Amino acid sequence: MTTAPNFSKALAGKVALITGGASGIARASALLFAREGASVALLDLNQQAGQTVVEQMVHGGGKAIFERADVTRTEECERAVQRTVNEFGRVDVLFNNAGIIRRASVVETGEEDWDRIMAVNVKSMFLMSRLVVPIMVKNGGGAIINMASGWGLTGGAHAAAYCASKGAVVLLTKAMAVDHGPQNIRVNCICPGDTDTGMLRQEARELGEREEDFLSESAHRPLGRVGKPEEIAQAALYLASDAASFVTGTALVVDGGGLAGG
């Protein structure tokens, strides 16, 4: 009688902290990380949705906690990181995924919107990384994944603040990789193309387009469709795992070929 091979889980024994984890790509990543053996600390402003994701992870046999936190505020980041360490003892993977978008040109963007987009999309990564890097150093290293965008590598229409923020994420990632590589901390970012999330559908509403038409238009790329959150989560899993042990400072494009001809 033969037995099935015992494959080890990619994140077995690791602790992952994920921001913006109640929906979209971060939610898919949290569920995947838990299945792959990680203990997961989930941060979001949406407590009900966040708790639901945690319940799913725990129901599947994983270990997970939810902390309601505004990751643009230092004290709330400190509280969330401290709780993660108290519960799980360490942080091996930080996935900075919290993000927002406002579809508008520079002229159409209010100062308040600009500041909020920069705070959520960039400042939160600075605050969380500043807290987590010393913990990773103490434990011998780790992996940080920042959520950028294809629009962090090329410009897009009616998204000035968003493009600026994601361009900043790409170069923040590279600078952190240079600074913290000697401490065995790998820092990478993911640049997704259009992915079927609530945020993408929100863009359609902001632009006054029907969701179906907007998604159909977004599918104009070599693979002929928009991405799924679970597909971007697979890229995050790779960067979080030892499979990417020699990968740092990269902007990993996962966009169905959208930028291939640009």
N, C-alpha and C positions, 0 to 999 in steps of 0.2 A: 504493500500500500504506500503510495506517495503522498507527501504533504506539500502544500503550497509554500513557495519560498517566503521567508520572513523579511520583507523589505522594511528598512527603517524609515521613519517619517522624517521629512526634510528639516523640520524645525523642532524635533524632539528635544525637550529640556530647555528650550529657549523661551524668553519672555518678550512679547511684542506689545508696544504701546502705539495705538493708532488714533489719530485725531480725525474728526469729521466722520466718525465710524458708523453713524446711524443709517446711512443711505449710500446708494450709488457704488462707486468703485471701492470705497473704504469698507462698506458693509460686505461686499463680495470678498474682499481681501481678508477681513476678520474671520469670516466663516471658513475660508480656505486655510488660513494660518492655524486655526484651531484644529481642523481636520488633520493638519500636518504636524500636530503635536505641540504647538506653542500654547503657553498661557497668555491670554490676551486681556489687556486693559484698553477699554474703549472710551473715547472722549467725544462728546457732542453736546450741543445745546438742547437737542430734542430728547428729553428724558424718556418719554414713552417709547419712541422708536428705538432708542439705544438699549433700553431694558429688554425689548423684544429680541434684538439681535443677540444679546447676552444669553437670554433664555434658550435661544436656538443652539448656541454653542455648548452650553451646559447640557442640554438635552441630548446632544450628540456625543457626550462623554468628555467634553473639554473643560478647561478651567478658564473662567472669564469674570471680569468685573466691569461695571459701568460707572463713570464719573461725569456728572454734568459740569461742563467747564467752558468758559469763554476763553479760547486760547490766544486772544489778543491782550489778555490781562495777566500781568506777572503773577499776582497772588493766586489766581485760579490755576495757572500752569504749575506753580509750586505745589499747591495742594494735590493736584492730580498725580504728579510725578512721585510725591512722597507717599501717597496711598498705594501706588503701584509697587514701590519698593517695600512698603510695609507688608503688602499681601504676598508678593512673589519673590522678594529678596534682591531683585536686579532688573535691569533693562538691557536686553541684547539687541533688540530691533526697535527703531523708532520710525514710524511711517507718518510723515507730515502730510496729511491728505486734506485737511480742512481748506475749503476754497469757495469763492463766490464769483459771480460774473455780472456785469452790467453792460448790455449791448448799446454802446453809444460812442460817438466821436468825442474828441477833446472838447469841442464847442458845446456838445450836448451833455457833457458829464459835469455834475455839480461837485463842488469841493468836498462835500460830505461823502458822496459816493466814492470819489477818488481815494480819500483817506481810509474809508472802510475796506475797500478792495485791497489796498496796500497792507492794511493791518492784518486782515484775515489770510491773505495769500502769501505774504512775505514775512511780516513781523512775527507772526505765530511760529514760523519755522525757526527764526532766530531765538525766540524765547524758549521754545521747547528744546532746541539743540543745546543751548547754553546750559540748561539744567541737566540734560541727559548725558552729554559728553563726559563730564567728570565721573559719572557712575560707570559708564562703559570703560573708561581708563582704569578705574579701580578693579574692574572685573576682567581686564586683559583685552578688551576690544569690543567691537560690535558693528552693526550696519545701520546706516541712516538712509532712508528713501524719501525724497522730496517729490511731491506731485507738481510737475511742470505742465507743459502742453506743447502741441505742435506749434501753437501760436507764441510759444516762447522762443521759437527758432525762425519764424517768419511772421510777417504782419498779417492781420486780418481786418476786414471791414467792420466799422461800427463796434469796436471793442478795444479802444485805446488804453484804458486803464488796465484791463485784463491782460492785454498783450505785454504791457510794460511790467506788470507784476510777474508774469511767467518768464519773461526774459531775465528778470532779476533772480528768479529761482534757479535758472540754469547756471548763472555765474556764481551765485551763492554756493551752489552745490560743488562747483569746480574749486572754488576757494577753500571750502571746508575739506575737500578731499586732499588738497595740498597740505593744509595745516595739520590734519589729524591722521593721515596715513601712517606716520611714524608711531602713532599710538595704537595701530592695528584697528582703526575705525575706517570702514569703507563708507563713502558717501556718494550716492548716485541719485539721479532723478529720472522719472518716467515722463515721456512726452506723448500722451495719447492723442489720437485723432478723435473725431466725433464719436461719442459713445452713448448708447441709449440709456440715459439717466434722467432723473428729474431736472437736472440743471440744463441739459440739452433741450428738453421740452419747454423749460422756462424761457430759453432764448427765443424760441419760436413765438411765444406770447409777447415778449418784449418787442420783437420786430413786426408784430401784427400779422404773422403768417399762421396758416393752419398747421398743426403739428405734423400731420401726415405728409403734407407738401414739403415741409422743412426737413423732415427725416429723409424723404426721397431725394431731395437736393443734396443733402449731406452725404448720401451714399455714392456720389459721383467720384469714385476712386478706383484704382485697379481691381480691388477685390469686390467692388460693386455693392457694398453695404456699410452700415455703421457698425462700430464695435459693440461687444457685450461687456458689461462690467466684469464678468468672470474671466474674460480674456485678458483684461488689463491686470486683474488680480494675479494671474499666472506669471506675468512679468515681475510683479512685486515679490512674489514668492521666490522667483529665481534670484533677484537681487538681495533678498533677505537671507538666502541659504548659502551653505558652503559651496554650492555649485558655482557661485560667483566670487570665489575667494580671491581672485586676481583682478577683479573688476572694481574700479573706483574712479570717480570723476567723470563718469559718462552720462550722457543724456540719451536714454534708450527710447527710440521712437517706436511706438506701437500704434499704427494708424492705417492699416490696410493698404499701404502704398500711397497715401494722400500726398506726402511730400516728395515722392520719388521723382516727379517731373518738375518740381519747383526749384 
